[in-house]
C-alpha cells in the first residue's frame, strides 16, 4: 500500500488522466489476465478529501492499493511456452505500472 503522499499523487493522476487509466484497464488482454484488477477490501467508504462522489473516477480514487496479479498454477511453470506467457503478462501489466509511476515523478 502506498504511503500517504504517494497515494495523494496517484489519486491526482487518476483524477487528471482517468481516460488513460480507463483505456489501460479496459484493454482486452488486461481484462483477460487481470479481470479482478484491484484489491477492493482496502477501499474507502467515502470519497477521499478533495474529491466528490460524482467524480467519474470515484471508485478508483477510493482505492488504497493499486496492485494487480495473475495466478500461475505451479504445475504450469515448467511447461513449454511458460516463459513467453509470463513475459506477455508483464507486458500487459506495464502500461499500468507506467501510469502509476508517472504520478510519482
Legacy VTK file of the C-alpha trace (Angstrom):
# vtk DataFile Version 3.0
C-alpha trace
ASCII
DATASET POLYDATA
POINTS 105 float
0.000 0.000 0.000
1.465 3.401 -0.927
2.350 5.930 1.750
0.001 8.903 2.174
1.986 11.314 -0.019
2.335 8.777 -2.842
-1.349 7.858 -2.585
-2.300 11.519 -2.904
-0.181 11.814 -6.071
-1.644 8.628 -7.555
-5.177 9.858 -6.896
-4.364 13.180 -8.528
-3.045 11.344 -11.610
-6.198 9.215 -11.738
-8.342 12.335 -11.456
-6.469 14.226 -14.188
-5.948 11.280 -16.550
-8.846 8.955 -15.843
-9.468 8.237 -19.529
-5.894 6.976 -19.852
-6.367 4.678 -16.853
-9.704 3.503 -18.220
-8.054 2.662 -21.529
-5.439 0.559 -19.751
-7.962 -1.289 -17.581
-10.402 -1.909 -20.436
-7.762 -3.242 -22.840
-8.717 -6.771 -23.958
-5.567 -8.546 -22.744
-5.602 -6.668 -19.441
-9.194 -7.747 -18.850
-8.361 -11.362 -19.687
-5.387 -11.504 -17.321
-6.458 -9.179 -14.517
-10.275 -9.221 -14.575
-10.442 -8.536 -10.839
-7.919 -5.760 -11.043
-7.545 -4.058 -7.684
-7.991 -5.111 -4.074
-11.300 -3.527 -3.104
-11.116 -4.682 0.520
-8.815 -1.745 1.264
-11.171 0.806 -0.200
-12.501 3.992 1.372
-16.219 4.066 2.047
-16.468 7.764 1.129
-14.713 9.925 -1.433
-11.200 10.927 -0.391
-10.716 14.502 0.756
-10.831 16.900 -2.173
-12.936 14.661 -4.448
-16.685 14.460 -4.955
-18.781 11.298 -5.044
-19.965 12.108 -8.581
-16.407 12.057 -9.969
-16.317 9.550 -12.877
-13.162 8.016 -11.376
-14.507 7.828 -7.817
-14.287 4.036 -7.473
-10.574 4.192 -8.332
-9.993 7.293 -6.210
-11.323 5.405 -3.183
-8.706 2.676 -3.553
-5.768 2.482 -1.170
-3.844 -0.131 -3.165
-3.225 -0.485 -6.894
-1.732 -3.942 -7.287
-2.776 -6.486 -9.874
-1.816 -10.128 -10.049
-2.245 -13.145 -12.245
-2.240 -16.620 -10.741
0.127 -19.147 -12.321
-0.552 -22.736 -11.223
2.760 -24.221 -10.082
2.450 -27.164 -12.463
2.326 -24.748 -15.425
5.678 -23.130 -14.627
7.699 -25.939 -16.209
5.605 -26.273 -19.355
6.871 -25.171 -22.769
5.729 -21.650 -23.513
5.506 -20.589 -19.876
8.345 -18.093 -20.187
6.755 -16.469 -23.238
3.377 -16.362 -21.484
4.815 -14.791 -18.330
6.535 -12.145 -20.471
3.161 -11.351 -22.071
1.616 -10.993 -18.610
4.267 -8.463 -17.618
3.969 -6.617 -20.948
0.227 -6.329 -20.347
0.836 -5.029 -16.827
3.453 -2.480 -17.935
1.083 0.359 -19.020
-0.491 0.344 -15.546
2.924 0.390 -13.875
3.976 3.264 -16.136
0.754 5.179 -15.356
1.247 4.780 -11.604
4.960 5.615 -11.741
4.418 8.792 -13.749
2.247 10.079 -10.919
5.219 9.793 -8.577
7.700 11.649 -10.807
LINES 1 106
105 0 1 2 3 4 5 6 7 8 9 10 11 12 13 14 15 16 17 18 19 20 21 22 23 24 25 26 27 28 29 30 31 32 33 34 35 36 37 38 39 40 41 42 43 44 45 46 47 48 49 50 51 52 53 54 55 56 57 58 59 60 61 62 63 64 65 66 67 68 69 70 71 72 73 74 75 76 77 78 79 80 81 82 83 84 85 86 87 88 89 90 91 92 93 94 95 96 97 98 99 100 101 102 103 104
